[in-house]
Amino acid sequence: MTTWTVLSRAECSLCEQLLTELAEELSPAEAAQVSVVDVDGDPALARKYGHRVPVLLADGDFVCDYRLDRERVRQIR
């Protein structure tokens, strides 16, 4: 099973939207396993991604940012 990670930050409406859309693409079991990481809680992530959130990673590899790339998610699944 793919490990999905969403790099997010507090009060980010785009982050919430990406999480909602990702849950629609994944099975309930997969959606329950999505990890959400606050970029502001990790200085290295904050430097790397800055305001470029949300960012979706699959097994640690970049998938998309800002908006969910549904086609890419389907290819990875």
N, C-alpha and C positions, 0 to 999 in steps of 0.2 A: 504494500500500500504506500502511496506517495505521502510524504510528510509535507504538509502545506503550512507556510508561515506568512502572516501578514504583518508587515512593519507599519506601525500606526502611531498615532499620538492622541492625547486627550482632546475631546471636543472637536473631532475631525469628521465632518459630515461625509466627505468623500470616502473616508475609511469605513464608516458604517455602511455606506452604500455598497462598497466593494465586498464587504463581509456578507451582506444580505444576498447579493448576486452570486457570490461564490457558493454559498449554502444551497442555492437553487440548482447549481450545476453538479454538486457532489451528492453522494448518497448520505442519508442521515448519519451513518456510522463515520464516514469520512468527515462530514461537517463538524461532528462533535470533537474531532481530533485536531482541528485547525488551531494552530498556536498564534496568539496575538502578542507581539512584542512592541513595547513603547520605545520608540527611537530616542526619546528624550531621557530615558533611564539608562542609556548606554552611550557614553561620550564618543566611542568609535563609530557607532551607527549614526549618531547625530551628525558627526563630521562627514561621513560617507554619503548619507542621504539627505541631510539638511531639510529643506521643505519639500522634497520629492517623495511625499507619502500620499496615499498608501503605496506600498510596494509588496507585490506577491512573489514569494519564493516557493519553489517545488524542490524538495530535497536539497535546499540551500542554493539552488540556481535561480537566477532572475527569470520571472515569467512576464510580468508587466508592472506598470505603475500608473497611478492616477485612476484609470478606468479598467475594469475587468476585461481582459481579452478572452472572451468565452471560447473562441475557436482554439486558442492555444491551450487552454485548460482541458478541453475535450481531447486534444492530441496527446497530452501528457497522461491523462487518466487511462 
